[in-house]
Amino acid sequence: MNLFFLDSEKNMGGVERWMINTAGKLRERGHRSYFSGRKGSIFLNRSIEEGFEAFPLKIQSDFGIINIYKLASLFNQLHIDVIITNLNKDTRLAGVARLFVNKIALVSRHGLPILPNNWIYRLTFRHFADGIITPCNHIKKTYLTYGWCQANSIRIIHNGIDSDVPIDFVRDEVLKQFHIPDRRPILGIFGRLVPQKRHTLFLDIAKNVLQQWPQAVFLIVGDGPLRQDIRQYATDLNISENVLMLGHQKDVMELYSICDLVLQTSQHEGLPNVVLEAMFAAKPVITFDVGGVKEMIPSQEVGVVLPSHDIFSMTQSTLDILRAPERRKAIGHAARQHILDNFSLTGMIDQVENYLREVMARKRGQRMGPPPLSR
């Protein structure tokens, strides 16, 4: 198959990483992948670093004539079989462009519930999309409540992780590399610095924990538009000396390796890669009950899931686990085994490959018209 990944996101998030990792593994199976997105975006630059041919666009309007022409020409020139999009804007842009090329399938990958229930998006996904890939049942259930999405056009494919990725590193070397003081405990939060992740709650919890663990270090790994606001909030709480903002990191396993705990304070999620990665790295995760986290953490033996926005409970759970090193170790070990048993990258790629073939075959075997996503 010839695949075309289109994503207008400027930064790197879970979907962008999914696209690049998926394309890399499909390349090993003989498929060809191409990338397009905003010129100069982290996502597009990363795809180029990974050896993919990329086509930058100046994306503004959802129906920009120049971009539609460029994409249609690329789809035809590269003999594209399936387009994979991220944002709804990408789906509309690619959806119009593919109308000028015969029988190209279009699949939208939703790592978050980004499809609102109104007529604009109903029309978008009636005329422009042949299917949706989502990593968790939570998103599928949300979409099915709209009444115009059919269950058989939304495919749940859990995120997977490469079991060959190393998780053991020399602690002193990691601390030195990232200029982290040699203190314990170390608590981390990973992800883009955007409102959805609610880093201010992480800092509120840090403030509470520091009352009992004054030497604790709090790592904020990621970048985004709220960087200065988050830094200022740490200053306002008078905890900035204990908070390290490490920015965007290409490889994060070294940083997971030195964490005693990983927290997630997001307002909403799909099946968050942060939780997947931290559990794979044998680190206990404490997270609010958002999105599909319970599909990864089905019991307290492999992690802690708390009511959303319950800062008190997250503080207490954090302190309880910090006080119990044997329990912390047991949770981390069980979490890693759970991920190895249920979230393999090979299994994910098998499902993605089969689904893309299925959608492509369905597209080529049907007449042009509204796909089966809508009734």
N, C-alpha and C positions, 0 to 999 in steps of 0.2 A: 504494500500500500504506500501511496505517497500522501503524507499528512502535512497539514498547514496549521500551525498554532498561532492564533492571533490574540494578543492581550495588550490593552492600552494602559495598564497599570504602570505607574512610574517606578515604584519600589519593588522589592522582593517580598512576597508573602507566601502563604501555604500553597495557593493555586499555582503561582509562578514556579515554585520549586517542584510541584507535582508535574507540571508540563515538561520541564527540562529533564527531570529524572525519568519520566515515562518515555520521552523521546529517545533518551540515551539507551534505555533497555530495549526499546523496539528497534533501534538501529542495530543492536546486536543480533536481532532476529531477521535482519535483511530489509527492514522497512526504511523509507527515506522520510525525513522530517525537515520542514522549513519553518522559520519563525518570522513574525512581524509584530511591530508595536511602536511605541513612541521613540523617536530618535533620541539617543542618549540615555534611555532608561536603564536602570540597573538590570532589569529583566532581559532586555535585548542584549546588553553587553555581556551578561552571563551566558546567554545562549551562544554568542560568538566565541566566548572562551571555551565552551564545551565542543566547539568544532562544527556548529551548525551554520548553514547559510541563512542570513537574516536580512530583512528588508524593512528599513525604518520608514515610518510614516509621520506626517504632521497631522495628528488626529485632533480635530476640533468638533465639527458637526457630526452627528450620528449618520447623516446622509451626504457627507462631503463628496461632491461629484468627482474631484480629482482622485481621492482615495478609492472610490468605487471603481473608477477606470483602472487604476494601478492594480488593485486586487484582482479584478476580473482578468486582466492581462496575465498576472502571475499564475492564477489558477489554471488558465489555459496553457501557458508556456510550460509549467511544471507538471502538468497532467495530474492535478490534485484529485485524490479520491475522497478524502474526508477532511473537513475543516473542524478544528477544535477551538472554541472561543471561551473567554472568561466572562467579562462584564456584559451586561445587556446591550450596552452601546456597541460592543464588538460583534454581538450576534446580529444586530440590525445592519451594521456596516457590511459584514461578510455575507449576510443573507441577501442583501440587494445585489452585491457584486456577483454572487454565484448564479443569479438568475440569467446571466449572460453566458453561462457555460453549462453544458448539459450534465445533469444528473450527478452533481457533487453533493455528498451528504454533509450535513452540518450538525455537530453535537456541541452542546454547551456544558461546560464543566463548572458546577456550582459547589464550591467549598463552604459557602455560607448561604443562608436563605435570602438570596438577593433578588428574587422574583416577586415583586409586589402583585397584589390582586386587584388589577384595574384593567380597563379596556386597552390601554396602550400596550401593556405587556402580553395581554391575551392575543392581540393581533400580531405582536412580535413573534411569539412562539407558535402561533398558528401557521404563519406564512414563512418563517425563516429558520426554524429549528426542526430537526428530525428526531431529536432525543436529548435527554439530560443525563449526565453522569453526576452522581452525588455520593459523598463518602459515608453518609449516615442516614438512618431511618427517620431521624427527627426532621430533616429537610423534606424528605419525601412525604411524610405525614402532613407537614405544613402545606405543601403544594396541593395535595389531594383534597384538602378542605375547601379549595377554591371552586371545585366543581367542574373545571374545564381542563384539568390535567388528567390524563389517563395513566393508571398505575404501570402499564406495560411499556410506557415510553420514558419512565424514570428508572434508571438502573443504579442500584446501590452497589458501589465497589469501594470497600474499605481501603484506606491508605495502607501502604505496606512499607517496610523498611528492609534495607539490605543487611542480612545477617552477617556479612563479611566485614562490615564497618567496625574498626577497632574501637573499644570503649575504655581501655586501660592505658593511662598515661602517667608519667612521673610527675607527681604533684608539684614538687619544687620547681621543675622546669616550666610547668604551665603558669605557676604563680609569677615566675620571673618574666616569662614572655609577655604577659598581659599587665605587668606592674601591679599585681594584687598583693596586699600585705598578708603575711603568713599568720593568719588568725583563724579562729573557728568560733562559731559555725559560719558557713557560707551559704547564703540563700540566693536563688536566682529566679529571674523572670525573663522570658525570651519572647521576642515578637516585635512587630512594627510599633513605633511610637505614635499610635493613633487613638482616638477616643474609645473605640471598641475595646481596647485592651485594658483600660482603666488602671494605668500605672499609678495614679494617685492613691488608689486603694492599697496597692502593694507598699507604697511608702507609709501609709497610715499603719499598716500592719508592722512594718519595719520599726516605726516609732514605738509601738507597743512592745515588740520583742526586745528592743534595746534596753528597756527598763530592767529586764532580767538577764540579758546577754549583752552587756555594753561593748564587748569586743566583736560582735557579729558584723559580717560584711555582706552587703546586699548588691548583687550584680544585676544591672539592667543591660541586656544584650539585644540590640536592634537599633534602628534609626527611623526617623519619620518627622512629620511637621511639628510634633509636640515636644521635641527634644528640649528646647529652652524652657518651656512651661514646666516640664517635669523636673528639670534641674532647679528651677526657682522654687518649686514646691518643696523639694528636699531641703533647700536652704531655709525656707520659711518654717519647716518643722525642726530645724536645727540638728539635722542628721546627715548633712552633706558629706561629712568626713567619713561616714560609714557606707556611703553609696557610691558605686563606681559605674559610670555609664560608658560602656565599651563599644557602642556603635554597632553598625552592621558587620557581621562576621560571616565569611564564606563557609568556614568549617566550625561547627559548634560543639562537637563531641568532646574536645579537650576541656571546654568550659563546663559542660555537664559533669565531667569526671571529677571536678573539684567541689561540686555543690553537695551540701548535705541534704538540702531539700530544694525542690522546684515548686514554685507557686504559679497558679494561673488565676487571674482576677477578671477575666473578660466578661463583658456584658452579654455577648452572644458569640457562638462558634458553630462550626460544623463538626468535623472530626479533627481536632487540632493536632498538627504535627508536633507541636511542642510537647504535648502529653505523650504522644507516641515515642518521640526521641528520648525523653527523659526516662520513661519506663524501660525502654530498650537499654539505656545506659545504667540500669539498675538503681535509679534514684527514686525515692518516694515522691509522689506528686500529691499536692493538696490543691484542689480546684473547686470552683463554684460549679453548680449543676446547670450547665448550659450546653445546648446542642446535643451532640452524640457522645459526650464524655462517659456516660454510663455504659455505652457499648464497648469502651476500652477499659473502664474500671467497674466491673460488675459486682465487686465485693470489697470490703475493707482490707482483705488480705493483700490486695494489689495496689491500693491507693485510697485516698480520702476525697469524697465528694460531699460538698456542703451547699446549703441553700444560697442562692445568688445574693450577693451584696451583704452577706452576714460576716462583717469584719470581726465581730467578737468571736464567733465560732472558728474562723480561720486563724485568728491569733491563738486561741486556746489549743487547737489541733497542732499548730506549729510548735508551740511550747511543749506540748505533751510528747511529740515525736522527738524533739531535740533532747529531751530529758531521758529518752529510752533508746540508747544506741543499738541494742540488740533487736528491738522492734523495727527500728529504722532499717537495719540491715536485712531483716526478714522480708519486709515489704518490698525493698528494692530487688531482692533476689526473685521473689514471686512475681513481681511486675515484669521483670525481664523475661522470665519463662513464659508468662502469659502472652507477651508480644511475639516471641519466637514461635509459639504454637498457633497463633491466630491472625497475625498481621504480617505475613511474609511478602516481600517485594515480588518474588516470582509468582505467587498466587494472584497478586494484584494485576501484574502485567498480563498474565493469562486471561483474566477476565476483561481487561481493557481491550486487548487484541481481539478477542472473540466478539465483544460488543461492537467494536468499530467495523469488523467484517460484516456483522449482522445488519447494522444500519446501512452500510454501503450496498449490500445486496438488496435490501428492501428498497432503497432509493432507485437503484437501477432497474428493479423489476416493476416499479409502479409508474403511473402517469404523473406528470407534473401537476401539482395541486396541493392543497393543505395536507401536511403530514399527519400522522395519527396521534399527535400530541394533544389535539383538541377535539372535543366532541362536535 
